[in-house]
Amino acid sequence: MAEFGLTKSEEVVMKCIWNSEVELALSDVTANVNNDFGKDWKPQTVSTFLARLVRKEYLSFYRKGRYFFYQPLVKEKDYKRDLMKEFIRFWDEGNVSTFIDDLCSQKVLSKKDIKELKEKVEKM
C-alpha cells in the first residue's frame, strides 16, 4: 500500500494525474500543473515529484519510445478517504460528530451544504 502523506506539491501532481482520463507523460503533467494550478514549474521539478510519487507507490510508469507515462496506483477516492480519516482522528480524536459540529459551527458549510448533508445522512 502507498505510504501515507503527500506534500502539497505532490498532491498537485497527483491531482493532475487523477484528473486525466489518459496516462500522461512528463510534458503533459508539467503543462497541466502549470495551467490548472497556476504554477511555473520546470520539467525537472515535476520529474522530481513524479519520482517521489513512484517511490511512495502512488504511481507506476512505463516507457513507450523515449517517453515515460505515469499511471496512478492509488485511486483519488481512496486517498481522500484516508486523508479524511486521518484528519478526523488527529483533530477530533476520531469523533465524526465533533468534526461535523466543527463544520457547521465554524461557518464552513452554507445552509445549502447543511441541507444536502442532512439529506445524505437520511438516505443512509
Backbone bond lengths (Angstrom), bond angles and torsions (degrees), N, CA, C in turn:
res aa  C-N    CA-C-N  psi(-1)  N-CA   C-N-CA  omega(-1)  CA-C   N-CA-C  phi
1 M - - - 1.462 - - 1.522 109.01 -
2 A 1.307 116.24 151.64 1.457 122.14 -178.32 1.526 110.93 -65.28
3 E 1.308 113.79 147.10 1.458 120.76 175.94 1.526 108.43 -69.13
4 F 1.326 116.37 131.66 1.466 120.17 -179.27 1.516 109.26 -73.26
5 G 1.283 115.10 148.16 1.441 120.57 172.82 1.504 113.63 98.88
6 L 1.304 115.35 101.51 1.448 121.02 174.99 1.523 108.58 -110.93
7 T 1.311 115.61 148.13 1.456 119.20 171.73 1.527 107.87 -71.95
8 K 1.316 116.55 165.01 1.473 120.57 177.88 1.528 110.27 -59.18
9 S 1.306 117.75 -39.73 1.466 121.18 179.55 1.525 111.18 -66.18
10 E 1.322 116.87 -40.66 1.470 120.10 177.16 1.526 110.48 -64.94
11 E 1.330 116.90 -37.21 1.469 119.98 176.95 1.526 111.12 -62.79
12 V 1.323 117.46 -39.04 1.467 120.98 178.59 1.526 109.85 -61.99
13 V 1.324 116.98 -45.05 1.465 120.85 179.12 1.528 110.02 -63.84
14 M 1.327 117.07 -44.84 1.469 119.88 179.10 1.520 110.85 -62.56
15 K 1.322 118.04 -40.35 1.463 121.20 -179.96 1.528 110.14 -60.41
16 C 1.323 117.63 -39.71 1.467 120.69 176.27 1.518 111.24 -63.00
17 I 1.312 116.42 -40.95 1.477 120.47 178.99 1.532 109.45 -67.16
18 W 1.325 117.10 -46.27 1.465 120.90 179.94 1.529 111.57 -62.95
19 N 1.324 117.76 -35.58 1.458 121.15 -178.18 1.532 113.34 -71.82
20 S 1.300 116.52 -16.55 1.460 120.35 -176.53 1.524 111.31 -89.81
21 E 1.314 115.14 141.53 1.470 120.05 176.89 1.521 111.59 -88.10
22 V 1.323 117.55 -9.06 1.465 121.99 179.05 1.521 108.81 -124.74
23 E 1.314 115.50 161.59 1.462 119.97 177.16 1.524 108.49 -72.59
24 L 1.318 115.45 141.83 1.459 120.70 -172.94 1.519 112.28 -110.93
25 A 1.318 115.07 146.05 1.462 122.00 171.00 1.528 108.05 -90.52
26 L 1.312 116.09 169.53 1.464 121.67 -179.66 1.527 111.79 -52.60
27 S 1.321 117.43 -45.70 1.467 120.19 -177.96 1.527 111.56 -62.89
28 D 1.342 116.86 -35.88 1.466 120.97 177.88 1.523 111.15 -67.47
29 V 1.325 116.06 -44.58 1.469 120.15 -179.98 1.522 109.49 -63.09
30 T 1.322 116.72 -44.23 1.465 120.73 179.77 1.529 110.66 -59.64
31 A 1.317 116.67 -46.81 1.467 120.65 179.57 1.530 111.11 -61.91
32 N 1.325 117.32 -43.97 1.464 121.05 -178.99 1.527 111.87 -65.48
33 V 1.319 116.61 -43.62 1.470 120.30 179.10 1.526 109.83 -60.20
34 N 1.318 116.25 -46.00 1.467 120.42 -177.36 1.525 111.76 -69.51
35 N 1.323 117.69 -41.17 1.467 120.99 -178.28 1.523 112.59 -76.06
36 D 1.319 117.14 -46.78 1.462 121.16 -173.04 1.528 113.56 -80.47
37 F 1.331 116.99 -27.64 1.460 120.03 -174.23 1.528 113.36 -120.26
38 G 1.321 116.05 9.91 1.461 120.21 175.46 1.515 114.81 63.92
39 K 1.305 116.63 28.66 1.466 120.46 178.40 1.520 109.51 -88.29
40 D 1.304 115.30 169.01 1.458 121.85 174.42 1.526 107.75 -131.87
41 W 1.322 115.35 49.96 1.457 121.21 -175.30 1.515 110.73 -84.68
42 K 1.309 114.66 142.43 1.464 122.17 175.27 1.535 108.33 -85.26
43 P 1.332 116.84 158.89 1.476 119.58 178.98 1.529 113.54 -54.31
44 Q 1.338 117.34 -36.41 1.468 119.94 179.89 1.529 111.38 -62.55
45 T 1.315 117.11 -37.98 1.468 121.52 178.62 1.523 109.79 -64.90
46 V 1.322 116.29 -47.99 1.472 120.80 179.79 1.520 109.97 -63.58
47 S 1.321 116.77 -40.13 1.469 121.30 178.46 1.528 111.38 -59.13
48 T 1.320 116.52 -39.11 1.470 120.94 177.65 1.523 110.51 -62.60
49 F 1.339 116.74 -45.14 1.465 119.97 178.96 1.527 111.09 -65.41
50 L 1.315 117.66 -40.23 1.470 120.86 178.34 1.528 110.44 -61.50
51 A 1.321 116.96 -42.79 1.470 120.49 178.95 1.529 110.95 -62.85
52 R 1.326 117.49 -40.44 1.469 120.66 177.19 1.531 110.90 -63.34
53 L 1.326 115.87 -41.24 1.471 120.37 -179.25 1.523 111.32 -67.55
54 V 1.311 117.58 -32.75 1.465 120.92 174.21 1.530 109.67 -66.65
55 R 1.350 116.47 -45.45 1.475 120.64 178.35 1.520 111.80 -61.43
56 K 1.318 116.95 -37.24 1.468 121.59 179.91 1.527 112.34 -80.49
57 E 1.325 116.55 -0.40 1.467 124.04 177.30 1.529 113.44 67.46
58 Y 1.318 116.52 32.14 1.460 121.32 171.95 1.522 110.49 -91.74
59 L 1.332 116.37 -25.11 1.459 121.96 -177.87 1.520 110.59 -131.47
60 S 1.326 114.32 153.12 1.461 121.02 164.95 1.525 105.75 -121.19
61 F 1.311 115.43 168.42 1.460 118.30 179.09 1.520 109.21 -147.20
62 Y 1.307 114.92 159.48 1.448 121.08 173.96 1.520 108.04 -142.93
63 R 1.308 114.11 158.44 1.455 119.55 -178.37 1.519 109.41 -103.53
64 K 1.329 115.16 133.93 1.450 121.36 174.85 1.523 105.95 -132.23
65 G 1.318 115.79 108.08 1.461 119.53 -172.90 1.509 109.43 67.66
66 R 1.305 116.31 -126.98 1.468 118.72 179.77 1.519 112.99 -100.19
67 Y 1.319 116.88 7.25 1.459 121.41 -177.89 1.528 111.75 -110.71
68 F 1.336 115.17 147.07 1.453 121.74 172.63 1.524 107.75 -102.50
69 F 1.313 115.84 137.22 1.462 121.96 178.36 1.512 108.55 -116.49
70 Y 1.329 115.97 141.26 1.459 122.33 -173.65 1.517 110.99 -111.53
71 Q 1.338 114.64 138.89 1.465 122.23 179.60 1.523 108.49 -128.71
72 P 1.329 117.52 139.74 1.469 119.18 177.89 1.529 111.18 -73.31
73 L 1.306 115.57 137.50 1.468 121.96 172.39 1.519 110.52 -97.78
74 V 1.318 116.49 -20.66 1.466 123.15 179.60 1.519 107.00 -113.82
75 K 1.319 115.89 130.39 1.464 120.37 177.63 1.523 109.47 -76.04
76 E 1.329 114.45 147.93 1.467 119.83 -179.72 1.529 111.29 -59.09
77 K 1.334 116.79 -42.60 1.467 119.54 -178.16 1.525 110.95 -63.96
78 D 1.338 117.79 -34.64 1.466 120.80 178.18 1.529 110.81 -69.31
79 Y 1.329 116.36 -40.32 1.471 119.98 177.80 1.520 110.43 -63.80
80 K 1.331 116.29 -46.33 1.466 120.21 179.95 1.528 111.22 -62.16
81 R 1.321 116.92 -41.18 1.472 120.27 178.52 1.526 110.55 -60.61
82 D 1.330 116.53 -47.98 1.464 120.23 -179.54 1.524 111.72 -64.86
83 L 1.322 116.28 -36.94 1.458 120.78 178.21 1.527 110.58 -64.60
84 M 1.325 116.38 -43.64 1.469 120.97 178.42 1.531 110.92 -63.60
85 K 1.326 116.37 -44.97 1.468 119.89 179.26 1.524 110.74 -58.61
86 E 1.323 116.26 -45.31 1.464 120.28 -179.03 1.528 110.85 -66.36
87 F 1.325 117.29 -39.83 1.454 121.48 178.38 1.527 110.27 -60.79
88 I 1.315 116.44 -48.09 1.471 120.74 -179.23 1.527 110.71 -66.04
89 R 1.333 116.84 -39.57 1.464 120.30 178.42 1.520 110.49 -61.88
90 F 1.327 117.08 -45.14 1.458 121.07 -175.27 1.528 112.34 -74.64
91 W 1.325 117.78 -49.89 1.457 121.39 -172.48 1.519 113.87 -86.31
92 D 1.309 117.49 -29.31 1.471 120.35 -175.75 1.524 112.76 -122.48
93 E 1.339 116.12 23.68 1.461 122.24 178.52 1.533 112.20 50.47
94 G 1.329 116.24 31.87 1.462 120.81 177.68 1.518 114.16 80.71
95 N 1.310 118.34 4.94 1.459 122.18 -176.97 1.536 109.94 -92.54
96 V 1.327 116.06 107.03 1.458 121.30 -178.53 1.521 111.14 -64.68
97 S 1.324 117.44 -35.66 1.470 120.40 178.99 1.526 111.30 -60.75
98 T 1.306 116.49 -41.69 1.461 120.36 177.68 1.521 110.43 -64.41
99 F 1.311 115.79 -40.66 1.462 120.65 177.77 1.535 110.97 -59.63
100 I 1.322 116.31 -46.89 1.475 120.92 -179.43 1.527 109.90 -66.43
101 D 1.314 116.35 -40.16 1.464 119.93 177.15 1.530 110.29 -59.82
102 D 1.334 116.52 -42.39 1.469 120.56 177.54 1.527 110.71 -61.33
103 L 1.315 116.77 -43.68 1.463 120.17 179.06 1.527 111.43 -59.31
104 C 1.309 115.35 -44.17 1.464 120.08 -176.37 1.530 111.98 -75.23
105 S 1.316 117.77 -44.33 1.464 120.64 -174.50 1.527 113.15 -77.58
106 Q 1.301 118.12 -23.92 1.467 120.84 -179.54 1.527 112.32 -88.66
107 K 1.313 115.87 7.81 1.464 121.87 178.82 1.524 112.65 60.19
108 V 1.330 115.32 32.76 1.462 120.98 174.36 1.525 109.15 -76.93
109 L 1.334 115.15 -35.86 1.453 121.08 -178.84 1.525 110.66 -99.39
110 S 1.302 115.39 141.13 1.462 119.90 173.58 1.525 108.56 -80.53
111 K 1.318 116.77 170.44 1.468 120.25 176.78 1.524 109.98 -61.17
112 K 1.311 116.47 -37.22 1.469 120.59 177.45 1.531 110.56 -63.30
113 D 1.338 116.72 -43.09 1.470 121.16 178.15 1.528 110.64 -60.44
114 I 1.332 116.41 -43.25 1.467 121.27 -179.20 1.520 110.07 -64.46
115 K 1.319 116.94 -41.99 1.460 120.96 178.17 1.532 110.16 -61.12
116 E 1.329 117.22 -46.01 1.463 121.11 178.69 1.525 111.36 -63.10
117 L 1.319 116.84 -38.94 1.460 121.00 177.95 1.521 110.92 -63.36
118 K 1.341 116.70 -43.83 1.465 121.02 177.20 1.526 110.56 -59.24
119 E 1.319 116.35 -43.94 1.462 120.37 -179.65 1.527 111.37 -63.21
120 K 1.322 117.53 -39.41 1.466 120.85 178.90 1.526 110.90 -67.04
121 V 1.323 116.68 -40.26 1.466 120.34 179.41 1.528 110.18 -65.52
122 E 1.335 116.71 -40.71 1.458 120.12 179.87 1.526 112.58 -65.20
123 K 1.326 116.49 -29.93 1.463 120.81 178.75 1.522 112.66 -74.85
124 M 1.323 116.64 -18.91 1.473 120.38 -176.47 1.512 112.49 -74.66
